[in-house]
Amino acid sequence: MVSSCEFIAKFGSVEEEADESAFWMELIIESGLLKQQAVEPLHTEASELAKIMAKSRISASASLRQSKVRGK
């Protein structure tokens, strides 16, 4: 069973990986290795995933803090 802290940490790991993927796709586009039209949908998806994971991590962290304050 995964603890709440481990669950939140996994959100952070996924966020970092998605953000790094978006970074490399930006470099691919800027360097001209592939056409922007080929990479842009993947770049957008990676950026959106990073944002979703960041918000999920923040929400889960806040929920954990509130449950600790309540003594649960």
N, CA, C and O atoms as a CHARMM CRD file, in Angstrom:
* protein
*
  288
    1    1 MET  N      0.84500  -1.17800   0.00000 PROA 1      0.00000
    2    1 MET  CA     0.00000   0.00000   0.00000 PROA 1      0.00000
    3    1 MET  C      0.89300   1.24400   0.00000 PROA 1      0.00000
    4    1 MET  O      1.90300   1.29600   0.70100 PROA 1      0.00000
    5    2 VAL  N      0.51200   2.22400  -0.78100 PROA 2      0.00000
    6    2 VAL  CA     1.29100   3.45500  -0.92000 PROA 2      0.00000
    7    2 VAL  C      0.79000   4.48200   0.09200 PROA 2      0.00000
    8    2 VAL  O     -0.41500   4.70800   0.20600 PROA 2      0.00000
    9    3 SER  N      1.71100   5.10100   0.82400 PROA 3      0.00000
   10    3 SER  CA     1.32000   6.12900   1.78100 PROA 3      0.00000
   11    3 SER  C      0.93600   7.40900   1.05000 PROA 3      0.00000
   12    3 SER  O      1.23200   7.57500  -0.13300 PROA 3      0.00000
   13    4 SER  N      0.28100   8.30400   1.76200 PROA 4      0.00000
   14    4 SER  CA    -0.12800   9.58600   1.17600 PROA 4      0.00000
   15    4 SER  C      1.08300  10.38400   0.69900 PROA 4      0.00000
   16    4 SER  O      1.04800  11.00600  -0.36300 PROA 4      0.00000
   17    5 CYS  N      2.14100  10.36100   1.48400 PROA 5      0.00000
   18    5 CYS  CA     3.34800  11.10200   1.09600 PROA 5      0.00000
   19    5 CYS  C      3.98100  10.52100  -0.17400 PROA 5      0.00000
   20    5 CYS  O      4.44500  11.26300  -1.03900 PROA 5      0.00000
   21    6 GLU  N      3.99500   9.20400  -0.27500 PROA 6      0.00000
   22    6 GLU  CA     4.53600   8.56200  -1.48300 PROA 6      0.00000
   23    6 GLU  C      3.66700   8.88100  -2.69800 PROA 6      0.00000
   24    6 GLU  O      4.18200   9.10900  -3.79300 PROA 6      0.00000
   25    7 PHE  N      2.35700   8.89400  -2.50100 PROA 7      0.00000
   26    7 PHE  CA     1.41600   9.21800  -3.56900 PROA 7      0.00000
   27    7 PHE  C      1.68000  10.62600  -4.09200 PROA 7      0.00000
   28    7 PHE  O      1.72400  10.84700  -5.30200 PROA 7      0.00000
   29    8 ILE  N      1.85600  11.57300  -3.17700 PROA 8      0.00000
   30    8 ILE  CA     2.13300  12.96200  -3.55300 PROA 8      0.00000
   31    8 ILE  C      3.49000  13.05800  -4.25900 PROA 8      0.00000
   32    8 ILE  O      3.63400  13.79700  -5.23300 PROA 8      0.00000
   33    9 ALA  N      4.46800  12.32000  -3.77300 PROA 9      0.00000
   34    9 ALA  CA     5.79700  12.32700  -4.39800 PROA 9      0.00000
   35    9 ALA  C      5.74000  11.79800  -5.82900 PROA 9      0.00000
   36    9 ALA  O      6.45900  12.28000  -6.70500 PROA 9      0.00000
   37   10 LYS  N      4.88700  10.81000  -6.05800 PROA 10     0.00000
   38   10 LYS  CA     4.74500  10.26100  -7.41600 PROA 10     0.00000
   39   10 LYS  C      4.17000  11.30400  -8.37100 PROA 10     0.00000
   40   10 LYS  O      4.56900  11.36700  -9.53400 PROA 10     0.00000
   41   11 PHE  N      3.23400  12.12200  -7.88600 PROA 11     0.00000
   42   11 PHE  CA     2.73600  13.23200  -8.70500 PROA 11     0.00000
   43   11 PHE  C      3.89600  14.14200  -9.09900 PROA 11     0.00000
   44   11 PHE  O      3.99000  14.57100 -10.24900 PROA 11     0.00000
   45   12 GLY  N      4.77600  14.43500  -8.14400 PROA 12     0.00000
   46   12 GLY  CA     5.92800  15.28500  -8.42600 PROA 12     0.00000
   47   12 GLY  C      6.85200  14.67500  -9.46400 PROA 12     0.00000
   48   12 GLY  O      7.36400  15.37800 -10.33400 PROA 12     0.00000
   49   13 SER  N      7.06700  13.37200  -9.37600 PROA 13     0.00000
   50   13 SER  CA     7.92900  12.68500 -10.34900 PROA 13     0.00000
   51   13 SER  C      7.33900  12.74400 -11.75200 PROA 13     0.00000
   52   13 SER  O      8.04900  13.01300 -12.72100 PROA 13     0.00000
   53   14 VAL  N      6.04600  12.49400 -11.85500 PROA 14     0.00000
   54   14 VAL  CA     5.38800  12.53300 -13.16400 PROA 14     0.00000
   55   14 VAL  C      5.42400  13.95100 -13.72300 PROA 14     0.00000
   56   14 VAL  O      5.64400  14.15300 -14.91700 PROA 14     0.00000
   57   15 GLU  N      5.20500  14.92800 -12.85000 PROA 15     0.00000
   58   15 GLU  CA     5.26400  16.33900 -13.26600 PROA 15     0.00000
   59   15 GLU  C      6.64200  16.67200 -13.84900 PROA 15     0.00000
   60   15 GLU  O      6.74400  17.29400 -14.90700 PROA 15     0.00000
   61   16 GLU  N      7.68400  16.25800 -13.15500 PROA 16     0.00000
   62   16 GLU  CA     9.04900  16.52700 -13.62500 PROA 16     0.00000
   63   16 GLU  C      9.33100  15.85300 -14.97100 PROA 16     0.00000
   64   16 GLU  O      9.93500  16.45700 -15.85700 PROA 16     0.00000
   65   17 GLU  N      8.89600  14.61600 -15.11800 PROA 17     0.00000
   66   17 GLU  CA     9.13500  13.88900 -16.36800 PROA 17     0.00000
   67   17 GLU  C      8.38800  14.53000 -17.53900 PROA 17     0.00000
   68   17 GLU  O      8.93500  14.65600 -18.63400 PROA 17     0.00000
   69   18 ALA  N      7.14700  14.93200 -17.30400 PROA 18     0.00000
   70   18 ALA  CA     6.37200  15.59000 -18.37000 PROA 18     0.00000
   71   18 ALA  C      6.99800  16.92500 -18.74300 PROA 18     0.00000
   72   18 ALA  O      7.06600  17.27900 -19.92000 PROA 18     0.00000
   73   19 ASP  N      7.45500  17.66500 -17.73600 PROA 19     0.00000
   74   19 ASP  CA     8.09600  18.95200 -17.98400 PROA 19     0.00000
   75   19 ASP  C      9.39600  18.77100 -18.76200 PROA 19     0.00000
   76   19 ASP  O      9.69200  19.54900 -19.66900 PROA 19     0.00000
   77   20 GLU  N     10.16400  17.75600 -18.41200 PROA 20     0.00000
   78   20 GLU  CA    11.41400  17.49200 -19.13300 PROA 20     0.00000
   79   20 GLU  C     11.13600  17.06800 -20.57300 PROA 20     0.00000
   80   20 GLU  O     11.85700  17.46100 -21.49100 PROA 20     0.00000
   81   21 SER  N     10.09600  16.27200 -20.76700 PROA 21     0.00000
   82   21 SER  CA     9.71800  15.87400 -22.12700 PROA 21     0.00000
   83   21 SER  C      9.36500  17.09400 -22.96800 PROA 21     0.00000
   84   21 SER  O      9.78000  17.20800 -24.12100 PROA 21     0.00000
   85   22 ALA  N      8.58700  18.01300 -22.37200 PROA 22     0.00000
   86   22 ALA  CA     8.22100  19.24500 -23.07800 PROA 22     0.00000
   87   22 ALA  C      9.46900  20.06000 -23.42100 PROA 22     0.00000
   88   22 ALA  O      9.56000  20.62400 -24.51100 PROA 22     0.00000
   89   23 PHE  N     10.41800  20.12200 -22.50600 PROA 23     0.00000
   90   23 PHE  CA    11.66700  20.84900 -22.73600 PROA 23     0.00000
   91   23 PHE  C     12.41500  20.28700 -23.94800 PROA 23     0.00000
   92   23 PHE  O     12.85900  21.03800 -24.81600 PROA 23     0.00000
   93   24 TRP  N     12.55000  18.95100 -23.99600 PROA 24     0.00000
   94   24 TRP  CA    13.27400  18.33900 -25.11000 PROA 24     0.00000
   95   24 TRP  C     12.54800  18.53800 -26.42800 PROA 24     0.00000
   96   24 TRP  O     13.17800  18.69500 -27.47400 PROA 24     0.00000
   97   25 MET  N     11.23200  18.53100 -26.37800 PROA 25     0.00000
   98   25 MET  CA    10.47700  18.77400 -27.61100 PROA 25     0.00000
   99   25 MET  C     10.65800  20.20800 -28.09700 PROA 25     0.00000
  100   25 MET  O     10.70100  20.46000 -29.30100 PROA 25     0.00000
  101   26 GLU  N     10.76400  21.14400 -27.15800 PROA 26     0.00000
  102   26 GLU  CA    11.05800  22.53300 -27.54000 PROA 26     0.00000
  103   26 GLU  C     12.40700  22.60600 -28.24900 PROA 26     0.00000
  104   26 GLU  O     12.54300  23.28600 -29.26600 PROA 26     0.00000
  105   27 LEU  N     13.39900  21.90800 -27.71200 PROA 27     0.00000
  106   27 LEU  CA    14.72400  21.89400 -28.34300 PROA 27     0.00000
  107   27 LEU  C     14.67200  21.26200 -29.73200 PROA 27     0.00000
  108   27 LEU  O     15.31800  21.74700 -30.66100 PROA 27     0.00000
  109   28 ILE  N     13.91700  20.20000 -29.87300 PROA 28     0.00000
  110   28 ILE  CA    13.77600  19.53800 -31.17700 PROA 28     0.00000
  111   28 ILE  C     13.19600  20.50400 -32.20000 PROA 28     0.00000
  112   28 ILE  O     13.66200  20.58000 -33.33700 PROA 28     0.00000
  113   29 ILE  N     12.16100  21.24800 -31.77600 PROA 29     0.00000
  114   29 ILE  CA    11.53400  22.21800 -32.67700 PROA 29     0.00000
  115   29 ILE  C     12.50400  23.34700 -33.01700 PROA 29     0.00000
  116   29 ILE  O     12.68700  23.68800 -34.18600 PROA 29     0.00000
  117   30 GLU  N     13.12900  23.92600 -31.97700 PROA 30     0.00000
  118   30 GLU  CA    14.02800  25.06500 -32.18800 PROA 30     0.00000
  119   30 GLU  C     15.25500  24.71100 -33.00700 PROA 30     0.00000
  120   30 GLU  O     15.77400  25.54600 -33.74700 PROA 30     0.00000
  121   31 SER  N     15.72300  23.47000 -32.87800 PROA 31     0.00000
  122   31 SER  CA    16.91200  23.05500 -33.62600 PROA 31     0.00000
  123   31 SER  C     16.57800  22.66200 -35.06600 PROA 31     0.00000
  124   31 SER  O     17.47100  22.52600 -35.90200 PROA 31     0.00000
  125   32 GLY  N     15.30100  22.48400 -35.34200 PROA 32     0.00000
  126   32 GLY  CA    14.89700  22.10200 -36.69100 PROA 32     0.00000
  127   32 GLY  C     15.05100  20.62700 -36.99500 PROA 32     0.00000
  128   32 GLY  O     15.00600  20.22600 -38.15800 PROA 32     0.00000
  129   33 LEU  N     15.23600  19.80300 -35.95400 PROA 33     0.00000
  130   33 LEU  CA    15.36400  18.36300 -36.18600 PROA 33     0.00000
  131   33 LEU  C     14.08700  17.77300 -36.77000 PROA 33     0.00000
  132   33 LEU  O     14.13100  16.88900 -37.62500 PROA 33     0.00000
  133   34 LEU  N     12.95900  18.27000 -36.30100 PROA 34     0.00000
  134   34 LEU  CA    11.66100  17.85900 -36.83100 PROA 34     0.00000
  135   34 LEU  C     10.81800  19.10000 -37.05200 PROA 34     0.00000
  136   34 LEU  O     11.05800  20.14300 -36.44200 PROA 34     0.00000
  137   35 LYS  N      9.83900  18.98300 -37.91900 PROA 35     0.00000
  138   35 LYS  CA     8.95700  20.11000 -38.17600 PROA 35     0.00000
  139   35 LYS  C      8.05100  20.34800 -36.96900 PROA 35     0.00000
  140   35 LYS  O      7.62800  19.41300 -36.28900 PROA 35     0.00000
  141   36 GLN  N      7.77300  21.60800 -36.73000 PROA 36     0.00000
  142   36 GLN  CA     6.94600  21.98300 -35.59300 PROA 36     0.00000
  143   36 GLN  C      5.58700  21.27900 -35.63200 PROA 36     0.00000
  144   36 GLN  O      5.07000  20.86500 -34.59400 PROA 36     0.00000
  145   37 GLN  N      5.01700  21.14600 -36.82300 PROA 37     0.00000
  146   37 GLN  CA     3.70600  20.51400 -36.95200 PROA 37     0.00000
  147   37 GLN  C      3.71800  19.06600 -36.45100 PROA 37     0.00000
  148   37 GLN  O      2.70300  18.56500 -35.96700 PROA 37     0.00000
  149   38 ALA  N      4.85300  18.40700 -36.56900 PROA 38     0.00000
  150   38 ALA  CA     4.96200  17.01400 -36.13000 PROA 38     0.00000
  151   38 ALA  C      5.09900  16.90000 -34.61800 PROA 38     0.00000
  152   38 ALA  O      4.62700  15.93200 -34.02200 PROA 38     0.00000
  153   39 VAL  N      5.73700  17.87400 -33.99900 PROA 39     0.00000
  154   39 VAL  CA     6.06700  17.79400 -32.58000 PROA 39     0.00000
  155   39 VAL  C      5.08000  18.56400 -31.69400 PROA 39     0.00000
  156   39 VAL  O      4.87900  18.20500 -30.53400 PROA 39     0.00000
  157   40 GLU  N      4.48000  19.59500 -32.22600 PROA 40     0.00000
  158   40 GLU  CA     3.64200  20.48900 -31.41700 PROA 40     0.00000
  159   40 GLU  C      2.52200  19.78200 -30.65300 PROA 40     0.00000
  160   40 GLU  O      2.31800  20.09300 -29.48000 PROA 40     0.00000
  161   41 PRO  N      1.78600  18.84400 -31.26100 PROA 41     0.00000
  162   41 PRO  CA     0.73600  18.17500 -30.47400 PROA 41     0.00000
  163   41 PRO  C      1.28700  17.41700 -29.25600 PROA 41     0.00000
  164   41 PRO  O      0.67200  17.40900 -28.19000 PROA 41     0.00000
  165   42 LEU  N      2.44100  16.78800 -29.42800 PROA 42     0.00000
  166   42 LEU  CA     3.06800  16.07400 -28.31100 PROA 42     0.00000
  167   42 LEU  C      3.57700  17.04800 -27.25500 PROA 42     0.00000
  168   42 LEU  O      3.47500  16.78600 -26.05700 PROA 42     0.00000
  169   43 HSD  N      4.12100  18.16500 -27.70500 PROA 43     0.00000
  170   43 HSD  CA     4.60700  19.19100 -26.78200 PROA 43     0.00000
  171   43 HSD  C      3.44900  19.75400 -25.95600 PROA 43     0.00000
  172   43 HSD  O      3.56600  19.92500 -24.74200 PROA 43     0.00000
  173   44 THR  N      2.34400  20.03600 -26.62100 PROA 44     0.00000
  174   44 THR  CA     1.16100  20.54300 -25.93000 PROA 44     0.00000
  175   44 THR  C      0.67000  19.53900 -24.89800 PROA 44     0.00000
  176   44 THR  O      0.34000  19.91400 -23.77300 PROA 44     0.00000
  177   45 GLU  N      0.61900  18.27800 -25.27100 PROA 45     0.00000
  178   45 GLU  CA     0.16900  17.22000 -24.36200 PROA 45     0.00000
  179   45 GLU  C      1.08300  17.11600 -23.14300 PROA 45     0.00000
  180   45 GLU  O      0.60200  17.01200 -22.01400 PROA 45     0.00000
  181   46 ALA  N      2.37900  17.14200 -23.36100 PROA 46     0.00000
  182   46 ALA  CA     3.33200  17.06000 -22.25200 PROA 46     0.00000
  183   46 ALA  C      3.18700  18.26100 -21.31700 PROA 46     0.00000
  184   46 ALA  O      3.24400  18.10800 -20.09700 PROA 46     0.00000
  185   47 SER  N      3.00300  19.43600 -21.87600 PROA 47     0.00000
  186   47 SER  CA     2.82800  20.64000 -21.06000 PROA 47     0.00000
  187   47 SER  C      1.53900  20.56900 -20.24300 PROA 47     0.00000
  188   47 SER  O      1.51500  20.94900 -19.07200 PROA 47     0.00000
  189   48 GLU  N      0.47600  20.08300 -20.86800 PROA 48     0.00000
  190   48 GLU  CA    -0.80200  19.95300 -20.16700 PROA 48     0.00000
  191   48 GLU  C     -0.70600  18.92500 -19.04100 PROA 48     0.00000
  192   48 GLU  O     -1.23900  19.13700 -17.95100 PROA 48     0.00000
  193   49 LEU  N     -0.02800  17.81900 -19.30800 PROA 49     0.00000
  194   49 LEU  CA     0.15500  16.80400 -18.26900 PROA 49     0.00000
  195   49 LEU  C      0.95900  17.34600 -17.09300 PROA 49     0.00000
  196   49 LEU  O      0.63800  17.06400 -15.93800 PROA 49     0.00000
  197   50 ALA  N      1.99100  18.11300 -17.37700 PROA 50     0.00000
  198   50 ALA  CA     2.79100  18.70800 -16.30100 PROA 50     0.00000
  199   50 ALA  C      1.92400  19.62300 -15.44000 PROA 50     0.00000
  200   50 ALA  O      2.02700  19.59900 -14.21300 PROA 50     0.00000
  201   51 LYS  N      1.07400  20.42500 -16.06900 PROA 51     0.00000
  202   51 LYS  CA     0.18700  21.32500 -15.31700 PROA 51     0.00000
  203   51 LYS  C     -0.82100  20.54300 -14.48100 PROA 51     0.00000
  204   51 LYS  O     -1.07600  20.88700 -13.32700 PROA 51     0.00000
  205   52 ILE  N     -1.38900  19.49900 -15.06100 PROA 52     0.00000
  206   52 ILE  CA    -2.35600  18.67300 -14.33100 PROA 52     0.00000
  207   52 ILE  C     -1.70400  18.02400 -13.11500 PROA 52     0.00000
  208   52 ILE  O     -2.27200  18.02000 -12.02300 PROA 52     0.00000
  209   53 MET  N     -0.51500  17.47900 -13.31200 PROA 53     0.00000
  210   53 MET  CA     0.18300  16.82400 -12.20100 PROA 53     0.00000
  211   53 MET  C      0.56300  17.82900 -11.11000 PROA 53     0.00000
  212   53 MET  O      0.49800  17.51300  -9.92200 PROA 53     0.00000
  213   54 ALA  N      0.95800  19.03300 -11.51200 PROA 54     0.00000
  214   54 ALA  CA     1.30700  20.05700 -10.52900 PROA 54     0.00000
  215   54 ALA  C      0.08800  20.42300  -9.68600 PROA 54     0.00000
  216   54 ALA  O      0.17700  20.51100  -8.46200 PROA 54     0.00000
  217   55 LYS  N     -1.03800  20.63300 -10.34000 PROA 55     0.00000
  218   55 LYS  CA    -2.26000  20.97200  -9.60200 PROA 55     0.00000
  219   55 LYS  C     -2.71600  19.81500  -8.73100 PROA 55     0.00000
  220   55 LYS  O     -3.18900  20.03100  -7.61500 PROA 55     0.00000
  221   56 SER  N     -2.58400  18.59800  -9.22000 PROA 56     0.00000
  222   56 SER  CA    -2.96100  17.42100  -8.43300 PROA 56     0.00000
  223   56 SER  C     -2.07300  17.27600  -7.21200 PROA 56     0.00000
  224   56 SER  O     -2.55700  16.96200  -6.12400 PROA 56     0.00000
  225   57 ARG  N     -0.77100  17.50400  -7.38200 PROA 57     0.00000
  226   57 ARG  CA     0.17000  17.42700  -6.26400 PROA 57     0.00000
  227   57 ARG  C     -0.15200  18.47400  -5.21400 PROA 57     0.00000
  228   57 ARG  O     -0.15100  18.18200  -4.01800 PROA 57     0.00000
  229   58 ILE  N     -0.42800  19.69500  -5.65900 PROA 58     0.00000
  230   58 ILE  CA    -0.76400  20.78100  -4.73600 PROA 58     0.00000
  231   58 ILE  C     -2.05500  20.46100  -3.98500 PROA 58     0.00000
  232   58 ILE  O     -2.14300  20.65900  -2.77300 PROA 58     0.00000
  233   59 SER  N     -3.04100  19.97300  -4.70400 PROA 59     0.00000
  234   59 SER  CA    -4.32300  19.62800  -4.09000 PROA 59     0.00000
  235   59 SER  C     -4.16800  18.49200  -3.07800 PROA 59     0.00000
  236   59 SER  O     -4.70900  18.56200  -1.97400 PROA 59     0.00000
  237   60 ALA  N     -3.43600  17.45700  -3.45200 PROA 60     0.00000
  238   60 ALA  CA    -3.22400  16.33000  -2.54600 PROA 60     0.00000
  239   60 ALA  C     -2.43300  16.75000  -1.31500 PROA 60     0.00000
  240   60 ALA  O     -2.71200  16.28200  -0.21100 PROA 60     0.00000
  241   61 SER  N     -1.45700  17.62100  -1.49100 PROA 61     0.00000
  242   61 SER  CA    -0.67300  18.11700  -0.35400 PROA 61     0.00000
  243   61 SER  C     -1.54700  18.91900   0.60100 PROA 61     0.00000
  244   61 SER  O     -1.44800  18.76900   1.81900 PROA 61     0.00000
  245   62 ALA  N     -2.39800  19.76500   0.04600 PROA 62     0.00000
  246   62 ALA  CA    -3.29600  20.56800   0.88000 PROA 62     0.00000
  247   62 ALA  C     -4.27000  19.66900   1.62700 PROA 62     0.00000
  248   62 ALA  O     -4.55600  19.90000   2.80200 PROA 62     0.00000
  249   63 SER  N     -4.77700  18.65200   0.95300 PROA 63     0.00000
  250   63 SER  CA    -5.70500  17.71000   1.58000 PROA 63     0.00000
  251   63 SER  C     -5.01700  16.96000   2.72400 PROA 63     0.00000
  252   63 SER  O     -5.60900  16.75600   3.78400 PROA 63     0.00000
  253   64 LEU  N     -3.77900  16.55600   2.50400 PROA 64     0.00000
  254   64 LEU  CA    -3.02400  15.85200   3.54400 PROA 64     0.00000
  255   64 LEU  C     -2.79500  16.75400   4.75400 PROA 64     0.00000
  256   64 LEU  O     -2.94200  16.31800   5.89600 PROA 64     0.00000
  257   65 ARG  N     -2.43800  18.00800   4.50000 PROA 65     0.00000
  258   65 ARG  CA    -2.23100  18.96200   5.59800 PROA 65     0.00000
  259   65 ARG  C     -3.51800  19.16700   6.39800 PROA 65     0.00000
  260   65 ARG  O     -3.48900  19.20800   7.62800 PROA 65     0.00000
  261   66 GLN  N     -4.64400  19.29400   5.69700 PROA 66     0.00000
  262   66 GLN  CA    -5.92500  19.48900   6.37200 PROA 66     0.00000
  263   66 GLN  C     -6.29600  18.27400   7.21000 PROA 66     0.00000
  264   66 GLN  O     -6.81400  18.41900   8.31800 PROA 66     0.00000
  265   67 SER  N     -6.03500  17.07900   6.69200 PROA 67     0.00000
  266   67 SER  CA    -6.36600  15.87800   7.46000 PROA 67     0.00000
  267   67 SER  C     -5.48400  15.75700   8.70200 PROA 67     0.00000
  268   67 SER  O     -5.93100  15.24700   9.73000 PROA 67     0.00000
  269   68 LYS  N     -4.24000  16.21900   8.61700 PROA 68     0.00000
  270   68 LYS  CA    -3.35100  16.18900   9.78600 PROA 68     0.00000
  271   68 LYS  C     -3.81000  17.19700  10.82900 PROA 68     0.00000
  272   68 LYS  O     -3.73100  16.93200  12.02900 PROA 68     0.00000
  273   69 VAL  N     -4.29000  18.35700  10.37600 PROA 69     0.00000
  274   69 VAL  CA    -4.79100  19.38400  11.29800 PROA 69     0.00000
  275   69 VAL  C     -6.01700  18.85600  12.03600 PROA 69     0.00000
  276   69 VAL  O     -6.19200  19.10400  13.22900 PROA 69     0.00000
  277   70 ARG  N     -6.85700  18.13100  11.31700 PROA 70     0.00000
  278   70 ARG  CA    -8.07300  17.56600  11.91700 PROA 70     0.00000
  279   70 ARG  C     -7.78000  16.35400  12.79800 PROA 70     0.00000
  280   70 ARG  O     -8.63500  15.89400  13.55400 PROA 70     0.00000
  281   71 GLY  N     -6.55300  15.84900  12.68100 PROA 71     0.00000
  282   71 GLY  CA    -6.17200  14.70100  13.49500 PROA 71     0.00000
  283   71 GLY  C     -6.58400  13.35900  12.94900 PROA 71     0.00000
  284   71 GLY  O     -6.72700  12.39000  13.69500 PROA 71     0.00000
  285   72 LYS  N     -6.77400  13.30200  11.64700 PROA 72     0.00000
  286   72 LYS  CA    -7.17400  12.02600  11.03200 PROA 72     0.00000
  287   72 LYS  C     -5.98800  11.25100  10.54100 PROA 72     0.00000
  288   72 LYS  O     -6.14700  10.15800   9.99900 PROA 72     0.00000
